Amino acid sequence: MTLKNLNGRAVWKEARDYAFIVVAMLFYCIGWTVFLLTNNISTGGVAGVSSLLYWGLGIPVQWSYFVINAVLMVFALKTLGRKFCIKTIVAIVTLTLLISVVTELTKGSTLLHDQPFMAAVIGAAFCGTGVGLGLSAGGSTGGTDIIAAIVNKYRDISLGRVILICDVVIISSSFFVLHSWEKVIYGYVVLYITAFCIDQVVNSLRQSVQFFIISDRYEEIGQRINRDPHRGCTVINGTGFYSGRDVKMLFVLAKKRESERIFEIINEEDPHAFVSQSAVIGVYGEGFDRFKVRRTK
């Protein structure tokens, strides 16, 4: 593997992450401004605070959202690292610009104004998908996402659950502005569905699988898996119980999205290979997730 290929792969990964962030912010923007904000349904995080300022004082949400997140980013820089913060800053700036554009395009129109529950469900689904995609790409929409990312860095706690806990107070506070417990309940619905969607998106993108491959062409298969999708292989010596023949078995851990490529390699090298694939709860180490252990004094 040459340095040029490594650099090319790194550039492609970064470009893909930033493309994910832009798409994620578009999803979040649509969910927040088109379905929730116009129907006076609160959400959590900085978006929720910005919504309250908009309903109570008439401050445009994009400006309050940007200013609050700018302050939070100062505190996040040391804890989360420069790479995370750069992507989060890109996400915040992108979302701020998208909000300005979308609110101008949808001015005077309110979707599902007579069906607030459906507006809450659809808006939450868009927001949760956006946050999940952003976090999977190494960034976030800011606000309580930053707090969740900090906690998740040191503790094995669900991102959605951390955000859920942090946002309950913000949702409850909407009563003092909207004076409607019905809207507060819709806010709780938004919070739950958003947290659920975040976990679904993040877990689906991070899901890993393991392979046991028995083949006489194990060397060729292992070499190709090393090159693309660039996963390590472990050779395990085995003996067939019925045949009594010595066999070589490859043990491979990979991302679920890489499964199709691995099956293509096996089929091209040895269509008669014996293959076992199974999902794993977690994989930690190089190329996968980092260890999260409780620190003791």
N, C-alpha and C positions, 0 to 999 in steps of 0.2 A: 504494500500500500504506500503510494508516494505521498509526499507532502502536498503536492498539487491537488491530488484527489481528496485528501483530508480537508484542505481548505475549501475545496468546492462543495464538499458535503456540509461543512459548517455554515458556509454562506447560504446554501439552499435551506438548511434548517432554520436559520435566522429569518430568511425571507418568508418561509412558510409560517413561522410564528407571528410575524407582523401582519401577514395577510389574515391569519386567524383572528388576530386582535381587532382588525378593522371590521371583519364580518361580525364578530362578537359584539362590538359596540353598536353596530347597526341593529342587531337583534334587540339589544337592551334599550336603545333609543326608541324603537317602535313600541316596545312593550310599555315603557314608562310614559312617553309623551302622547302616544296615540290612544292607548286604552286606559291607563290609570290616571294620569294627571287631568285629562279633560273630563273624566267622570268623578272627580273629587275622591279618588280612592288612594289612600296612603300606602307607601311602601317603606322599607327599612333603609338604614344606612344614610349616607349623605344625600341620596336622592329623596329620602323621606323628609329630612330636615329642609332641603331646598323646596320641596312641595309645600311644607308648612309655611315657610317664608313667603312663598308665592301666593298662597291663599290668604294669609294674614296681612302681609304688607305689600303685596304686588311686586316683589322683587323677581325679575326673570330668573328662572331656575338655572339657566346655563351659567350665569355669573356667580350666584351663591355656591353652586356646585363646584365651580372651578376654584374659587377662593378658599373654601373649606378644605378641599383636597390638597391644595398647595401647602397649607399649613401642616396637614397630616404627613405629607411626603417628607417634610423636614425631619420629622421624628422617625420615619420609616427607613431613611437612607442608611443609617448605621446598622440597623437590625437585619434588614432583608437583602442588603447588598446592592451594588450599583446596577447590575444586570436586570434584576427584578424591577428596580425603581425606574430605569429607563423605559422599560416596556409599559409599566404602569403610567408613567407620564405621557407616553404616546397614546395610551388608551384614554386617559383623561382629556387630553387635547382633542383627540378624534371625537370622543363623545360630546364634548362641548360644541364643536363645530357642527356635528350632526344634529344636535338638539336645535341649534339656531336655524338650520335649514328645514328640518322636519316641522318645527312649530310654525314657521312661516308658510310652508306648503299646506298645512292642515288648519290654518287659522279660520275660525268660525265654524268648523265642522266637528261633530262629536259622534264617534262610532259607539253603537250599543248604549246610547244614553238612557234607553228605557229597559235595559237588561244589565244592571250593574254587576250581577254575579258572573255572567258570562264575560263581561269586560275584565273583571278581576282574574278569572281563570286564564283567559287568553293572554292578558298582559303579564301575568306572573310566569306563564310558560315561556314567553319571549325573553323576559328578564333573566330567568333562571338559566335558560340556554345560553344567553349572552355572557353571564358571569362564569358559567362552567367552561365555555370555550376560552374565555380570557385567562382564567386560572390555568387551564391545561397548556396554554401557550406561554406561560411564565409571567403573565401580567395580571392585572385586575382592573376593576372599575373604580378602585379607590375606596375610601370610607371604611366601613366595617369589613370589606374584603381584605384590606391591609391588616386589620387586627386578626382576622381569621388566618391569613397567611403566616403571620408571626407565631400564632399559637400552634398551627399545623407543622411549623418548622421544628418545634421542640417537643410536641406531644402528638401521639397518634389519635387525634380527635377529628371527626368528620368536619370538613369545611362548612357544609350546610348547617350543621348543628351549632357551630360557633356563631355563624351569622344569625341564626335563629334566636339565640340567647341575647346577642347584642342588640337586636332590633326591636324586641318586644316593647321597650320603653318608648321608642320613637313612634311606633304604631299607636300605642295607648295615648300618647300626647296629642294625636290628631283630634281627639274629642274636644279639646279646649279651643280648637280653631274651627272645626266643622260642626261642633255641637250635635253630633249624631253618632249614637252607639252602633247603628247599622253600618255606617262607614268604617267604624273601628273593626267590626267583625269582618267586613270585606278585606280590610287590611291584614287581619290575621290569616285569612284564606290566601291572600297574596304571599304572605311570608312563608306559609307552609309549602305551597306549591313551588315557590322559588327555590327553597332549600332542597326539596325533593328533586327538582330538575338539575340543580347544581351537582348533587351527588351522582345522579344518573349519567350526566355528561362526563364528569371527571372520571368516574369509575370505568365507564365504557372505553374511554380513550387510554386509560392507564392499565386496563386489564391485560394480564400476562397468561401465557400458556406454556406447557412443557410437552416435549416430544420424546418418545423412546422409539428409535429407528433401528431395526435389525435388517441388515443387508450385506451381501458380499462386496458391494461397492461402497462401503462405508467411508473409505478415504476420499473418494471423488465427491460424495455427498457432503462430507464435512468440510472439504476445502471450498466448495461453492457456497455453503452457508456462511463460512468465515468471510468470504468476499462480499456477498450480497444475499441476505440483509445484514451482514457484518455482525453475526452472532457467534459466540464461542460454542464449541462442542466438546463434550467429554466422552472418551471411549471407555466402555465398561466391558470387561471380559465376562462371558457367560457360557453356559453349557445347556444345550437342549435336553430336557429331561427324557423325552421319548426317543429322540435320535441319538443322544449321547455325543453329539457333535459340538465342538467348540465354536462359539459365535462371537462376533463383535457387535456391540450395541452402542449407538450414539444417544447421548442425553443432551437435549437442547432446551434452553429457556429463551423465549422470545415474546414480543408484544403480539397481542391477538391480531392486530392489523397486518402482521408479517406472516401469518399462518399460510395465506394463499401462496405467497412466494416460495415458502419452504416446501409446500406440497408440489408446486411446479418443478422444483429442483429434484425432489425424490422421484417424481413420475418420469422426468427426462432421463435420470441416471439408472433407475431400477424400478420399473412399473410393478414388479412383484415383491417389493420390499414390504416387510411387516411394520406397521406404524401405529403407535398409540399416542393420542393427543388428549390432554386434559387441562382444565382450567386450574389455576393456583390462586390462593388467597392473596399472597403478596410475594414479591421478589425484591430483594435489597442488595445493593452492590453496584459495581460499575455498569453503566448503561441502563440501570433501573432506578428504583427509589432509594432514597437515603435512609439509614437507620434512624429511628426515633426512639430514644431511650429516656427513661426518667432519671434525672440527675439527683444524686444523693449527696448530702453534705458530709 
